[in-house]
């Protein structure tokens, strides 16, 4: 499901069962991430699928990339794998106006 930044952020803040998922490359993440996001690079192909399958399908996932295209694709893949709640951030990180954290090494 595609959500505007306002909807994505307010829904996320109201959650107790949420995971923020960054599907950008490691290099892109070095520019900063949305706080507490976990990074699983969608370009890893089958490796991306394996990492998704290790996640708890009962949680709600807030997914983003740089502009919203890859995260939309990631949400579709997640739905096919049985994740019921995957929310795509429209406009992605490049339009993000919220808090930004550094990647934990």
Secondary structure, 3 states (H helix, E strand, C coil): CEECHHHHHHHHHHCCCEEEEECCCHHHHCCCECCCCEECCHHHCHHHHHHHHCCCCCCEEEEECCCCHHHHHHHHHHHHCCCCCEEEECCCHHHCCCCCECCCC
